[in-house]
């Protein structure tokens, strides 16, 4: 197995995963979506709400606010040694909010949430929660816990987790006359004309659409498009709860634990 990083920043990463099967690649993708835990608000205790929004809708919107997650300091409720339905400091983070609109209307944003743990906070302070009319009030306590995307979509750490086959683009220069029609119609600028000859300039950008072959005036086309069924181009974009690198590392650790569990059970079988 080989990994080559193409692009990377705190919230997204693009890389090539090669020498693996499609089943392995898909397992990594699905684990990133469904099994990497993140923090999200689960319980809300509302003391006062005179806004136009019902308590249930307000709670639902709070749950969808992505929260910064610290996997080293917190554990999932089922793995926590407190064994309490209410949770403890090791498996639960709390927030408070107390806003009075006063004489003018007031927009309540995620930045108005006051976390007990400064490391567990909304990824953005500008996520709209509700708009209060003059004289309206909103006061509540909210409790967040670690969960997985398989339980609820609000726990998914990724906004995008995709892969595609690595493309293979070949040109038979003996047949190609350099007319540049494929250059014009390729949506990803895969080709270029250099010294009156067609060259494959950005092979990795090819999305296998075959537009170059369709618009080639020569039949059969000198361009051949195929793919490597053991090499995959991944794109992972985080919601901000965890960095893209943390999501991938955690997904690999989870997959390794699953494999070790299967091996352990297999050894016990007669």
RODO-493678 format. One record per residue (C-alpha): x, z, y. Coordinates in Angstrom, 1 decimal. Example, Ala and Ser with C-alpha at 12.3 -4.5 7.8 and 13.67 -1.06 7.14 Angstrom:
     east       up    north
     12.3      7.8     -4.5
     13.7      7.1     -1.1
This chain:
     east       up    north
      0.0      0.0      0.0
      1.2     -0.9      3.5
     -0.1     -0.1      6.9
      0.8     -2.0     10.1
     -0.5     -0.8     13.5
     -1.7     -3.6     15.8
     -3.1     -1.6     18.7
     -3.6      2.1     19.3
     -4.8      4.5     22.0
     -6.5      7.9     21.9
    -10.0      6.6     21.2
     -9.4      3.4     19.1
     -6.9      1.9     16.7
     -6.5     -1.4     15.0
     -4.3     -1.8     11.9
     -3.6     -3.9      8.8
     -4.1     -2.2      5.4
     -2.5     -4.4      2.7
     -1.9     -4.3     -1.0
     -5.1     -2.5     -1.7
     -8.5     -3.5     -3.3
    -11.7     -4.1     -1.4
    -13.1     -1.0     -3.1
    -10.3      1.2     -1.7
    -10.7     -0.3      1.8
    -14.5      0.3      1.8
    -14.0      3.9      0.5
    -11.8      4.6      3.5
    -14.4      3.1      5.9
    -17.3      5.0      4.4
    -15.5      8.3      4.4
    -14.6      7.9      8.1
    -18.3      7.4      8.8
    -19.9      9.9      6.5
    -17.5     12.6      5.5
    -15.1     13.4      8.3
    -16.6     16.6      9.9
    -17.2     17.0     13.6
    -18.9     19.5     15.9
    -22.4     18.9     17.1
    -25.1     21.2     18.5
    -27.5     22.3     15.7
    -29.5     25.2     17.1
    -30.9     25.8     20.6
    -32.5     29.0     21.8
    -34.6     28.1     24.9
    -35.4     31.0     27.3
    -37.0     28.9     30.1
    -37.8     25.3     30.4
    -40.2     24.2     33.2
    -38.9     20.5     33.2
    -41.1     17.6     32.0
    -39.1     17.4     28.8
    -40.5     19.1     25.7
    -38.2     21.7     24.0
    -37.9     19.6     20.8
    -36.8     16.5     22.7
    -34.4     18.5     24.8
    -32.8     20.0     21.6
    -32.5     16.6     20.1
    -30.7     15.2     23.1
    -28.3     18.1     23.1
    -27.5     17.4     19.5
    -26.5     13.9     20.3
    -23.8     14.9     22.9
    -20.4     14.3     21.3
    -18.2     17.4     21.3
    -14.5     17.8     21.2
    -13.6     19.1     17.7
    -10.9     21.4     16.5
    -10.7     21.0     12.7
     -7.8     23.6     12.4
     -9.7     26.4     14.1
    -13.1     25.9     12.5
    -14.5     25.5      9.0
    -17.8     24.1      7.8
    -20.6     26.7      7.3
    -20.5     26.2      3.5
    -16.8     26.8      3.4
    -16.7     29.7      5.8
    -16.1     33.2      4.3
    -18.7     34.8      6.5
    -21.5     33.4      4.2
    -24.0     34.0      7.1
    -26.9     31.7      8.1
    -26.2     32.6     11.7
    -22.5     31.8     11.4
    -19.4     33.4     13.0
    -16.6     32.6     15.3
    -14.9     30.6     12.5
    -17.7     28.2     11.9
    -19.9     28.2     15.1
    -19.3     27.5     18.8
    -21.8     28.5     21.4
    -22.8     27.1     24.8
    -25.0     28.4     27.7
    -26.8     26.7     30.5
    -28.7     28.2     33.4
    -29.8     25.7     36.1
    -32.3     26.2     38.9
    -33.2     23.1     40.9
    -34.1     25.0     44.0
    -35.7     23.1     46.8
    -34.3     19.7     45.8
    -34.4     17.7     42.6
    -31.4     18.3     40.3
    -29.9     16.2     37.5
    -28.5     18.3     34.6
    -25.4     16.8     33.0
    -23.4     17.7     29.9
    -20.8     19.1     32.3
    -23.3     21.9     33.2
    -22.9     23.3     29.6
    -20.7     26.4     29.6
    -18.7     26.7     26.3
    -17.5     30.0     25.0
    -14.5     28.1     23.5
    -12.9     25.9     26.1
    -11.5     23.6     23.3
    -15.1     22.8     22.1
    -16.7     21.0     25.0
    -18.6     17.7     25.7
    -16.3     14.6     25.6
    -17.7     13.6     28.9
    -19.2     15.7     31.8
    -21.5     12.8     32.9
    -23.9     12.6     29.9
    -27.4     13.0     31.3
    -29.6     15.8     29.8
    -32.6     16.0     32.0
    -33.7     15.7     35.6
    -35.3     18.7     37.2
    -37.9     18.4     40.0
    -37.8     20.9     42.9
    -38.6     24.5     41.6
    -38.0     23.7     38.0
    -35.6     25.7     35.8
    -33.7     25.3     32.6
    -32.1     28.1     30.7
    -30.9     28.2     27.0
    -28.2     29.0     24.5
    -26.9     26.3     22.1
    -24.9     26.7     18.9
    -22.7     24.0     17.5
    -21.3     23.7     13.9
    -19.2     21.3     11.9
    -21.2     18.7     10.0
    -20.9     15.4      8.3
    -22.4     12.0      9.0
    -24.0     12.0      5.6
    -26.1     14.9      6.8
    -27.0     13.5     10.2
    -25.8     10.6     12.4
    -24.9     13.0     15.2
    -21.9     14.2     13.2
    -20.4     10.8     12.8
    -16.9     10.8     14.4
    -16.8      7.0     14.9
    -18.8      4.6     17.0
    -17.2      1.7     15.1
    -15.5      1.5     11.7
    -15.1     -2.0     10.5
    -12.7     -4.2      8.5
    -12.3     -7.8      7.7
    -10.1     -9.9      5.5
     -6.7    -10.9      6.9
     -7.0    -14.7      7.6
     -4.6    -17.3      6.3
     -4.5    -20.5      8.5
     -2.5    -23.5      7.4
     -2.0    -26.9      9.1
     -0.8    -30.1      7.3
      1.3    -31.6     10.1
      1.7    -34.8      8.2
     -2.1    -35.5      8.7
     -2.6    -33.8     12.0
     -2.3    -36.1     15.1
     -2.3    -33.2     17.7
     -5.6    -34.3     19.3
     -6.2    -30.6     20.4
    -10.0    -30.7     19.5
     -9.5    -27.5     17.4
     -7.8    -25.8     20.3
    -10.8    -26.5     22.5
    -13.4    -25.2     20.1
    -11.6    -22.2     18.5
    -13.3    -19.1     20.0
    -10.3    -16.9     19.4
     -7.4    -19.1     20.6
     -5.8    -19.3     17.2
     -4.2    -22.7     17.9
     -2.0    -24.2     20.6
     -0.3    -27.5     21.3
      3.5    -27.3     21.6
      5.7    -30.3     21.9
      2.6    -32.5     21.1
      2.2    -30.7     17.8
     -0.5    -28.3     16.6
      0.8    -24.8     15.9
     -0.9    -21.6     14.6
     -0.2    -19.2     17.5
     -2.5    -16.2     16.8
     -3.4    -16.4     13.1
     -4.6    -12.7     13.0
     -7.3    -13.5     15.6
     -9.0    -16.0     13.2
    -12.6    -14.8     12.3
    -13.1    -17.5      9.6
    -15.8    -19.3     11.6
    -14.5    -22.8     10.6
    -15.2    -24.2     14.1
    -11.8    -25.8     14.1
    -12.6    -27.7     10.8
    -16.1    -28.7     12.0
    -14.7    -30.4     15.2
    -11.6    -31.9     13.7
    -12.0    -35.8     13.8
     -9.9    -36.2     10.7
    -11.5    -36.0      7.3
    -10.6    -34.2      5.2
     -9.3    -31.8      7.9
     -5.6    -31.0      7.9
     -6.6    -27.4      8.7
     -7.1    -25.0      5.8
     -8.8    -21.6      6.4
     -8.6    -18.9      3.7
     -8.1    -15.2      3.4
     -6.0    -12.5      1.6
     -8.4    -10.5     -0.5
     -5.9     -7.6     -0.7
     -5.2     -7.3      3.0
     -7.7     -6.0      5.6
     -7.8     -5.7      9.4
     -9.4     -2.4     10.4
    -10.8     -1.5     13.7
    -11.8      2.2     14.3
    -13.3      3.5     17.5
    -13.9      7.2     18.0
    -16.8      8.8     19.8
    -14.2     11.1     21.4
    -14.8     14.1     19.1
    -11.5     13.4     17.3
     -8.8     10.9     18.1
     -8.8      7.7     16.0
     -5.6      8.8     14.3
     -7.1     12.2     13.4
    -10.1     10.5     11.9
     -8.0      8.2      9.7
     -5.7     11.1      8.5
     -8.7     13.3      7.7
    -10.4     10.4      5.8
     -7.3      9.9      3.7
     -7.0     13.6      2.9
    -10.7     13.7      1.8
    -10.2     10.6     -0.4
     -7.1     12.2     -2.0
     -9.0     15.4     -2.7
    -11.8     13.4     -4.4
     -9.2     11.5     -6.5
     -7.6     14.8     -7.6
    -11.0     16.3     -8.5
    -11.7     13.2    -10.7
     -8.3     13.5    -12.4
     -8.9     17.2    -13.0
    -12.3     16.6    -14.6
    -11.0     13.7    -16.7
     -8.3     16.0    -18.2
    -11.0     18.4    -19.4
    -12.9     15.6    -21.2
    -12.3     15.3    -24.9
